[in-house]
Amino acid sequence: MLTIDEVKNISFRKANLGGFRPDDVEVFIEDVVATLEQNKKDKIELVKKLDILAKRIEEYRRDEENVRGALINAQKVMDATKKEANEQAEKIVNDAKVKAHDIIVNANAAVVEQKNNYLKLQADAVVLREQLLEIYKNHLALIDELPTVEDMSKTKNELDRKYPVDENAVYTPVAHSEVEKTVNEITKETAPKDKDVVDITTEFSTDAVQKAAEEAVSNAQSEE
């Protein structure tokens, strides 16, 4: 392969007859040298570009490694985040299940307590009903012992039979003051005159006289 310097320094042997014109050869040589020089420049530029491209490729490779590392790290972070999120979600679900279970247990306990309270109230109501029935029965027994209209009529007939009275006579009750006055007069006449003896009339009162009269009537009824 010829170099530019070899092309520039080339020499041709001269032919005896029909040789090339020196001017044309010189022009051709100059064109060849210019072409080769341009090719050299192009080659140099191409080498520079290739070097730049190689550097860029190297940078791209480094960037690719960085990107790959970043992607790997991002994948790791994503995996860790996903795992943590799953763990948190599982923890939340478990806590929710525990709370729901506690709520159900507490609700069931409250229902049982309310049922027991209701049954206790029912039992108390039953006891109260029995007590009220017993009181009512006792009241009914007391009411049954009270005289009826028939009993009052029989009693009246019995009293009329035992103690007949003249229906034409008019009964005028004596006032308590007159009874007390009569008793005082009688006791004064029969009482001793000694001043040391207490006058018994002072010991009698309307209630005492009424009580004595009631006892007399009672004794008379017992004798019959």
Buried (B, 14 or more C-beta within 10 A) or exposed (E): EEEBEEBEEEEEEEEEEEEEEEEEEEEEBEEBBEEBEEEEEEEEEEEEEEEEEEEEEEEEEEEEEEEEEEEEEEEEEEEEEEEEEEEEEEEEEEEEEEEEEEEEEEEEEEEEEEEEEEEEEEEEEEEEEEEEEEEEEEEEEEEEEEEEEEEEEEEEEEEEEEEEEEEEEEEEEEEEEEBBEEBBEEBEEEBEEEEEEEEBBEEBEEEEBEEEEEEEEEEEEEEE
